[in-house]
Amino acid sequence: MSDSMTVHSLAPLDHGLHREVESKEIQENQQSIALAITLESPQTWRASKKYLVRNSSEGVSLQDRMADLARGRNTIFRITMLLFLLSQIGCALSPSIAAMLVFRFLAGFFGAPTVTNSGGSITDIWHQSHRSVPLAFFSAASFLGPVLAPTVGGFLTEHTPWQWNFWLVLIMAGAVYLAMFLYLPETYQPKLLRDKQRAQGNMLERINIISELSINLTRPWTMLFHKPILFSLSLYMALIYGILYLDFTAYPFVYGDSRHWSTGIAGLSFLGIAVGMAIATLSSGYINRIHGHYVHKLGGPHPGARLPHLIVLSWLIPLGLFWFAWTALPPIHWISGIIAGIPFGLGLVPLFLGITSYLTDCYGKYSASALAANAVLRSLFGAVFPLCSRQMYERLGTAWATSLLGFLAVSMTPLPWVFYRYGPRIRALSKYHIQTTQAEHAANSS
């Protein structure tokens, strides 16, 4: 939520940090995020977004590996979340743009592990056959935060100083941190096993931190570029994630420029996507039943049982994009473009949930590495796509710029069917999947 909360506050923030911008430009830009990007040096604020998301990916890769070294998830949660809170204070009190960029860097770096490790905690707690519903709520929260934040930030920017974007995040994150510190148990099995052995007085095998860290940092990249399933599905998720983050700048530009909506009202344009995500989340129980049906049909909990519903639902994403492309501008009523966000959100949550569960089932104990590689690629796309949104919409127009995104989504949409049909043959070539299957057979035999 913190990364998109400030999407509407760039102009007042810029003015508050005493940048040298002509007063005429300030007056023109304070009503719209689209016009805010036309400030004297727009590359500076695009860089802040890029640093935030790119260094989120670095935080994902490094600190997820720390959890893998039997330090436990709670240690990572407590340290990184506290540093994230402190970085929000730094952002709110920044005296200059340079200081702001540094603290945004730190916010992204220390904020990312709490998201990625949360998914790991869910897989620790729930059995494979019961993960769909909790993972659906987790995925919805992960996406509803960034989608709803511009709406909140838009009205907050209109009526309060820009610093309140960060104070509000600090208040909410502080409440979450307190609840996590008091009530969240350790769930990471290697850490629990080592604690049990230590309590029984058993000798513990010493971990070579350097060697283990080296392996855990290189394995995600090795898997990403050598496993076609992981690379293809990660690229698909990264593309959709990039489109979502591009929308954070495109939607206010379209509605602010063509319909002259204020900052706060323009933020309401995201509600269609939010409604679609909410519907998808509420439907997670039905999706879980579909998964159970295909587990029975395929003769066991095969990874392919995660994909059948995506063969249909994934087409909702390009449908929403094409719908928005050709109905967002006048003289068509404004509600049409907002409703177009519903199928986009309705397709996005099941897609991310299904692919994440599929990769987890495919790679078993190596799934943390697979998901880390997936998260890094996804974050890179989320960093790059917003940088070109304004130029693309100015040169191509709303219809063709959004249609281009729709065509890119269409090109990836057949992947769930491809891996449902040919996945077993492809997975049979992966040593990580073979080792996962052998471990499952051994566990079932015992």
C-alpha positions in Angstrom: 0.0 0.0 0.0 2.8 2.4 0.8 4.3 2.3 -2.7 1.1 3.7 -4.4 -0.3 5.8 -1.5 1.8 8.8 -2.8 0.8 8.5 -6.4 -1.3 11.7 -6.2 1.0 13.7 -3.9 4.0 14.2 -6.2 3.1 17.8 -7.0 2.4 19.0 -3.4 5.3 17.0 -2.2 7.5 18.6 -4.8 6.4 22.0 -3.8 6.8 21.2 -0.1 10.4 20.2 -0.6 11.1 23.6 -2.1 11.9 22.6 -5.7 12.3 25.3 -8.3 9.2 25.0 -10.4 7.3 27.9 -11.9 4.1 28.8 -10.1 2.1 28.3 -13.3 3.3 24.7 -13.5 2.4 24.1 -9.9 -1.2 25.4 -10.4 -1.7 23.3 -13.5 -0.3 20.1 -11.9 -1.6 20.0 -8.4 -5.0 18.5 -9.5 -3.7 15.5 -11.4 -1.0 12.9 -11.1 -0.7 13.0 -14.9 0.1 16.6 -15.0 2.3 16.2 -11.9 4.6 14.1 -14.0 5.3 17.2 -16.2 7.2 19.0 -13.5 10.7 20.4 -14.2 12.4 17.1 -13.7 9.9 14.2 -14.0 12.7 11.7 -14.2 13.4 12.3 -10.5 10.1 11.1 -9.3 9.9 8.2 -11.7 13.3 7.2 -10.3 11.8 7.2 -6.8 9.2 4.7 -7.9 11.8 2.7 -9.7 14.1 2.6 -6.7 11.2 1.6 -4.5 10.1 -1.4 -6.5 13.5 -2.5 -7.7 14.9 -2.5 -4.2 11.8 -4.3 -3.0 13.0 -7.1 -5.3 16.4 -7.0 -3.8 14.9 -7.2 -0.4 12.8 -10.2 -1.5 15.8 -12.1 -2.8 18.2 -11.5 0.1 16.0 -11.6 3.1 13.9 -14.6 1.9 17.2 -16.5 1.7 18.0 -15.4 5.3 14.7 -17.2 6.4 15.9 -20.2 4.5 19.0 -20.4 6.7 16.9 -21.5 9.7 16.8 -18.1 11.2 13.0 -18.3 11.1 10.3 -16.2 9.6 9.5 -14.2 12.8 13.1 -12.9 13.0 12.8 -11.5 9.5 9.3 -10.1 10.2 10.3 -8.3 13.3 13.5 -6.8 12.1 12.5 -5.7 8.6 9.0 -4.5 9.6 10.6 -2.3 12.3 13.0 -0.8 9.9 10.2 -0.3 7.4 8.3 1.7 10.1 11.4 3.9 10.7 11.8 4.5 7.0 8.3 5.9 6.9 9.3 8.4 9.6 12.3 9.3 7.5 10.1 9.9 4.4 7.7 12.2 6.3 10.5 14.3 7.7 12.7 14.4 4.6 14.2 17.8 4.0 15.0 17.2 0.4 14.4 15.0 -2.6 17.7 13.2 -2.1 16.7 12.3 1.4 13.3 11.2 0.2 14.8 8.8 -2.4 17.1 7.3 0.2 14.2 6.6 2.6 11.9 5.3 -0.2 14.8 3.0 -1.1 14.9 1.7 2.5 11.1 1.4 2.6 11.1 -0.8 -0.5 14.0 -2.9 0.7 12.7 -3.6 4.2 9.0 -3.7 3.3 9.2 -6.5 0.7 10.2 -9.4 2.9 7.1 -9.1 5.1 5.0 -9.7 2.0 6.9 -12.6 0.5 7.5 -14.4 3.8 3.8 -14.0 4.7 3.0 -16.4 1.8 5.5 -18.8 3.2 3.9 -18.7 6.6 0.5 -19.6 5.0 2.0 -22.6 3.3 3.6 -23.6 6.6 0.3 -23.6 8.4 -2.2 -24.9 5.8 -2.0 -28.3 4.1 -1.8 -28.2 0.3 -5.4 -29.1 -0.2 -6.7 -26.3 2.0 -4.4 -23.4 0.9 -6.6 -21.9 -1.8 -8.9 -19.9 0.5 -6.2 -18.4 2.8 -3.9 -17.7 -0.2 -6.8 -16.0 -1.9 -7.3 -13.6 1.0 -3.6 -13.0 1.2 -3.4 -12.3 -2.6 -6.4 -10.0 -2.4 -4.9 -8.0 0.5 -1.6 -7.8 -1.4 -3.3 -6.3 -4.4 -6.2 -4.4 -2.9 -3.7 -2.3 -0.8 -2.0 -0.8 -3.9 -5.3 -0.5 -5.7 -7.2 1.3 -2.9 -4.2 3.4 -1.8 -4.4 6.0 -4.6 -8.0 6.6 -3.7 -7.2 7.2 -0.1 -4.0 9.2 -1.0 -5.9 11.4 -3.5 -8.4 12.7 -0.9 -5.6 12.9 1.7 -3.5 15.0 -0.6 -6.4 17.4 -1.3 -7.1 18.1 2.4 -3.9 17.6 4.3 -0.1 18.2 3.9 1.7 15.7 1.8 3.5 14.2 4.9 0.2 12.6 6.0 0.6 10.0 3.2 3.5 8.6 5.2 2.0 9.2 8.7 -1.1 7.2 7.7 1.1 4.3 6.5 3.1 4.5 9.7 0.0 4.3 11.9 -1.5 1.3 10.0 1.9 -0.5 9.8 2.5 0.2 13.5 -0.8 -1.5 14.4 0.1 -4.5 12.2 3.6 -4.7 13.7 2.2 -4.7 17.3 -0.3 -7.5 16.5 2.4 -9.5 14.7 4.8 -9.1 17.6 2.3 -10.3 20.2 0.3 -13.0 18.4 2.2 -14.4 15.4 4.0 -17.8 16.2 7.0 -19.1 14.4 6.0 -21.4 11.6 9.2 -22.2 9.7 9.8 -25.9 10.1 13.6 -26.0 10.1 13.7 -23.3 12.8 11.2 -25.2 14.9 13.1 -28.4 14.5 16.4 -26.8 15.5 14.7 -25.2 18.5 13.4 -28.6 19.5 16.8 -30.2 19.2 18.4 -27.5 21.2 15.8 -27.9 24.0 16.6 -31.6 24.1 20.3 -31.0 24.4 21.1 -32.5 21.0 24.2 -31.5 19.1 23.2 -29.2 16.2 24.9 -29.3 12.9 26.6 -26.0 12.3 25.4 -24.1 9.3 28.0 -22.6 6.9 26.4 -19.2 6.5 28.5 -18.1 3.5 28.1 -21.4 1.6 24.3 -21.6 2.3 23.7 -18.0 1.5 25.6 -18.3 -1.8 23.5 -21.3 -2.8 20.3 -19.7 -1.8 21.0 -16.5 -3.6 22.1 -18.2 -6.9 19.4 -21.0 -7.0 16.5 -18.7 -7.8 18.3 -17.3 -10.9 19.5 -20.7 -12.0 15.9 -22.0 -11.8 14.4 -19.0 -13.5 16.6 -19.2 -16.6 16.8 -23.0 -16.9 13.2 -24.0 -16.1 10.7 -23.1 -18.9 7.7 -23.5 -16.7 9.0 -21.1 -14.1 10.3 -18.6 -16.6 7.1 -18.5 -18.7 4.7 -18.3 -15.8 6.9 -15.7 -14.0 7.0 -13.6 -17.2 3.2 -13.9 -17.4 2.8 -12.7 -13.8 5.3 -10.0 -14.3 3.5 -8.7 -17.4 0.2 -8.5 -15.6 1.8 -7.0 -12.5 3.5 -4.4 -14.7 0.2 -3.5 -16.3 -1.4 -3.1 -12.9 1.2 -0.7 -11.8 1.1 1.2 -15.1 -2.6 1.7 -14.4 -1.7 3.6 -11.2 -0.4 6.4 -13.5 -2.6 5.8 -16.6 -6.0 5.9 -14.8 -5.5 9.3 -13.2 -4.0 10.6 -16.5 -7.0 9.4 -18.5 -9.7 10.7 -16.1 -7.9 13.8 -15.0 -7.0 14.9 -18.6 -10.1 13.9 -20.5 -12.8 14.5 -17.8 -11.0 17.0 -15.7 -11.6 15.2 -12.4 -9.9 16.4 -9.3 -7.2 14.4 -7.6 -9.5 12.7 -5.1 -12.2 11.9 -7.6 -9.7 10.5 -10.1 -8.5 8.1 -7.4 -12.0 6.6 -7.4 -11.4 5.2 -10.9 -9.6 2.3 -9.3 -12.8 1.0 -7.6 -13.7 -1.2 -10.5 -10.5 -3.1 -10.2 -11.0 -3.3 -6.4 -14.5 -4.7 -6.9 -13.3 -7.4 -9.3 -10.6 -8.4 -6.8 -13.2 -8.6 -4.0 -15.5 -10.8 -6.1 -12.6 -13.1 -6.9 -11.7 -13.4 -3.2 -15.2 -14.2 -2.2 -15.2 -16.9 -4.9 -12.1 -18.6 -3.6 -14.1 -21.3 -1.9 -15.6 -22.3 -5.2 -12.2 -22.3 -6.8 -11.0 -24.6 -4.1 -13.8 -27.0 -5.0 -12.7 -26.9 -8.6 -9.2 -27.8 -7.5 -10.5 -30.7 -5.4 -12.5 -32.0 -8.4 -9.4 -32.1 -10.6 -7.3 -33.6 -7.9 -9.7 -36.5 -7.9 -9.9 -36.5 -11.7 -6.1 -36.6 -12.1 -5.6 -39.2 -9.5 -3.9 -37.1 -6.8 -2.7 -33.6 -5.9 -0.8 -33.0 -9.2 0.3 -29.4 -10.0 -1.9 -29.4 -13.1 -5.0 -29.4 -10.8 -4.3 -25.7 -10.1 -4.8 -24.6 -13.7 -8.2 -25.6 -15.2 -10.1 -22.6 -14.0 -7.3 -20.3 -15.2 -7.8 -21.5 -18.8 -11.1 -19.5 -18.7 -10.6 -16.8 -16.1 -7.3 -15.6 -17.5 -9.2 -14.2 -20.6 -10.9 -11.7 -18.3 -7.7 -9.7 -18.1 -7.4 -8.8 -21.8 -11.2 -8.4 -21.9 -11.0 -5.7 -19.2 -8.1 -4.0 -21.0 -9.9 -3.8 -24.4 -13.1 -2.7 -22.7 -11.3 0.1 -21.0 -9.4 1.1 -24.1 -12.4 1.8 -26.2 -14.9 3.1 -23.6 -12.9 5.3 -21.2 -13.1 8.6 -23.1 -16.0 10.9 -23.7 -18.6 10.9 -25.1 -19.1 7.4 -23.5 -20.3 7.6 -19.9 -17.4 7.6 -17.4 -18.9 4.5 -15.6 -18.1 2.2 -18.5 -14.3 2.6 -18.1 -14.5 2.0 -14.4 -16.7 -1.1 -14.8 -14.0 -2.4 -17.2 -11.7 -2.8 -14.2 -14.0 -5.5 -12.8 -13.0 -8.3 -15.2 -9.4 -7.2 -14.9 -9.4 -7.5 -11.1 -11.6 -10.7 -11.3 -9.0 -12.4 -13.5 -5.9 -11.1 -11.8 -6.4 -12.5 -8.3 -7.1 -16.1 -9.4 -4.3 -15.9 -11.9 -1.7 -14.9 -9.3 -3.1 -17.4 -6.8 -3.2 -20.3 -9.3 0.3 -19.7 -10.6 1.8 -19.3 -7.1 0.1 -22.5 -6.0 1.2 -24.3 -9.2 4.8 -23.3 -8.7 4.7 -24.3 -5.0 3.3 -27.8 -6.0 5.9 -28.2 -8.8 9.0 -27.4 -6.8 8.2 -28.4 -3.2 11.1 -27.6 -0.9 12.6 -25.5 -3.7 9.4 -23.5 -4.0 10.8 -20.6 -2.0 13.6 -20.2 -4.6 11.0 -20.4 -7.4 8.8 -17.8 -5.8 11.7 -15.5 -5.0 12.7 -15.6 -8.7 9.1 -14.9 -9.6 8.9 -12.0 -7.2 12.1 -10.4 -8.4 11.0 -10.5 -12.0 7.5 -9.3 -11.1 8.9 -6.4 -9.1 11.2 -5.3 -12.0 8.3 -5.1 -14.4 6.3 -3.2 -11.7 9.2 -0.7 -11.6 9.7 -0.3 -15.4 6.2 -0.1 -16.7 5.0 3.1 -15.0 8.1 4.9 -16.3 6.7 4.8 -19.9 3.0 5.2 -19.2 2.6 8.9 -19.9 4.6 8.9 -23.1 2.8 5.8 -24.3 -0.7 7.3 -23.7 0.3 10.7 -25.1 1.7 9.2 -28.4 -0.7 6.3 -29.0 -3.8 7.7 -27.3 -5.9 5.9 -24.6 -7.5 3.4 -27.0 -4.4 2.1 -28.7 -2.1 2.4 -25.7 -4.4 0.2 -23.6 -5.1 -2.1 -26.6 -1.3 -2.7 -26.9 -1.4 -3.9 -23.3 -4.4 -6.1 -24.1 -2.5 -7.7 -27.0 0.5 -8.4 -24.8 -1.9 -10.0 -22.3 -3.5 -12.1 -25.0 -0.1 -13.4 -26.1 0.4 -14.9 -22.6 -3.2 -16.1 -21.9 -2.8 -19.6 -23.5 -0.1 -20.5 -21.0 -2.4 -22.1 -18.4 -3.8 -24.5 -21.1 -0.3 -25.2 -22.4 1.0 -26.3 -19.0 -2.2 -28.2 -18.1 -1.9 -30.1 -21.4 1.9 -30.6 -21.6 3.1 -29.7 -18.1 3.7 -33.3 -16.9 6.0 -33.9 -19.9 7.9 -30.7 -19.2 8.1 -31.2 -15.5 9.6 -34.6 -16.0 12.7 -32.9 -17.3 13.2 -30.8 -14.1 15.5 -32.3 -11.4 13.9 -30.0 -8.8 10.4 -31.4 -9.6 11.7 -35.0 -9.7 13.3 -34.5 -6.2 10.0 -33.0 -4.9 8.0 -36.0 -6.3 10.4 -38.5 -4.7 10.2 -36.7 -1.4 6.4 -36.8 -1.5 6.4 -40.5 -2.3 8.8 -41.2 0.5 6.7 -39.2 3.0 3.5 -41.0 1.9 5.2 -44.4 2.2 6.4 -43.6 5.7 
